[in-house]
Amino acid sequence: MASELITTEYGLISSNLKSKKLAQLCVPKMGVQTGPFGSQLHKEDYVEVGTPIITVEHLGENRIRHSDTPYVSDYDKDRLSKYSLKEGDIVFSRVGSVDRRSLVRKAEDGWLFSGRCLRVRVDKSKIYPAYLSYFFGYEGFKNYIRGIAVGATMPSINTKILSEIRVFYPSLPEQKAIAHILGSLDDKIELNRQMNETLEAMAQALFKSWFVDFDPVIDNALAAGNAIPDEFAERAEQRKGIEKKDNSEIQDLFPDAFEFTEEMGWIPKGWDVENLDKKIDVLNGFAFKSKDYVEKGLFVLRTKNFTSERSIEILGDDVYLPNEFENTFSKYLSEPFDYHLVMVGASVGNRGLIEPHQLPALRNQNMWCFRPKPNSQISRSYVKYMLDFVTPQKLGLASGSAREFFRKGDFQKHQLCLPSNATLNKFDQIAFSYLKKKAQNNSENVSLSKLRDTLLPKLMSGELRIPDDVF
C-alpha cells in the first residue's frame, strides 16, 4: 500500500521517510570538504607514477573514471592528506555540472580529489553511503541542486550550500536494501562498460598491428628470408621472439616484402597510397536554430554529446527538432556507425560513433562526419580505428601542443596506405563484430539506466516498498 506523500523541494516524497540536513548525517568537522586551493597544488606538481587525483572530468555516473588521472608524489599525498578519499565517500562537482557525483569504492580508497570537487563523508551509523549517493542521483534532487547553485555563467556550490540540503531516508536496513537493488543494475552497467573497454582495446591493437606496425608482413618477410627495411628492424627483432600460432588464413592476406614509395616511404608491397578524400567523405553539420527546438522529435547531435572517452552520450538536456525536418535536412542525418569529430571549441578532438539506438539524429554545426564513399571498399570500422589513431597526431598531442580547431583539409589530404580488398574485408569482419557488440551493450545500459532511474523515484515516494523480509 502506497504511503502518504508530502511536497518537498525535491517533489513528492513518502511521509514515512525521515529527513535531516546533510551536515547532521556527516562525520564532524570534515563531513563536507572542499578540495585543495590552486595555490596548494599546481599542474607542474604532477608526476608520472604516484597517487591519482580526481577532478570533475573523472566523475562518471556514480562511478569514478580511472582513465587519464594525474598523479601526485608521496610527499604531496602526505602534505594533502586532508583531501584524501575513503571508501564510501561521495565526490561532487563543485563547479559547472553541480549535479554530478560519484561514490568512492574500494579501488579509489586513498586517492585525492581536486579543488573543483567537494567531498561528502557520512557517519555510517546514521546513513548508508551508497543509498545517499543514489538519493543524490534522484532527478528531483538534481533539479534542486542546479537551481540553488550560485553564479550566472559558471554555476557553483560550496560547503555551506551542500551542508544545508535536506536528505530523506528510511531505516538503515531499508537503505541498504534499496542500494543493493539499484547497485545490482549499476553493476551490470559497469560490467558492460568494462567489456566494451576490452573489445575496444582488442580492435585498436588489431588495427595497429595490421596497418601501422605491419606485423603480418614482417612475419611473412622473416619466414621468406626477405629483407626488412631499417625502420622496421627493431619491430622485426621483437617479432622473432613471439611464439606464433598457425594463422595461415590471416598471413595469406599479407605480402612477404616491402617496397619504397615517394609518398610514404616503405610500405607493404602491392599496397596503394590514396588521399583520404578519395575513399572517405567528410561531411558538415548544420547550424540549427534554437527557436525550432521541440520537446520530442529528431535528436540533435551537438558537441556537448561527445565525451573525452571517444563516445557519444545522450544527456538529460538534449534538444530535438520536429520530425518533418528529417526530409528537409536529410543530408545532415547521421547513419549507423558514422564517425564524428568535434572540429572546434573546448571539446575539439573529441570523437565517437553514432550507434543505432541513438538514431535518428541530425548533426549540428562544429563537427565533421566521416563516412566511407560508396563502393570504396572502406568500412566504417576501418574509418573509426584509422581516425582514432590519426586524430591525436593531428591534434599535436605528441608534442604537447593543443589544436584549437580542425580544417577539413587537415584530413582530406591525409594519405592512407591501403591493402587488398580481401584484407580490408577481413579486418571489418573482426572489428565490426566488436563495434556491434559494443553498441548492443550500450543500448542495454541505456535500458538499465532508465530502469534504475524509474525505480528510484518510486522508492522515494513510497509507491514501491521493499518487503520487510528482504532487509
Secondary structure, 3 states (H helix, E strand, C coil): CCCCEEEECCEEEECCCEEEEHHHHECCCCCEEECCCHHHCCHHHCECCCEEEECHHHECCECECCCCCCEECHHHHHHCHHHECCCCCEEEECECCCCCEEECCHHHCCCEECCCEEEECECCCCCCHHHHHHHHCCHHHHHHHHHHCECCCCCECCHHHHHHCEEEECCHHHHHHHHHHHHHHHHHHHHHHHHHHHHHHHHHHHHHHHHCCCHHHHHHHHHHCCCCCHHHHHHHHHHHCCCCCCCHHHHCCCCCCEEEECCCEEEECCCEEEEHHHCEEEECCECCCHHHCECCCEEEECHHHECCCCCECCCCCCCEECCCHHHHCHHHECCCCCEEEECECCCCCCEEECCHHHCCEEEECCEEEEEECCCCCCCHHHHHHHHHHHHHHHHCHHHCCCCCECCCHHHHCCEEEECCHHHHHHHHHHHHHHHHHHHHHHHHHHHHHHHHHHHHHHHHHCCCCCCHHHC
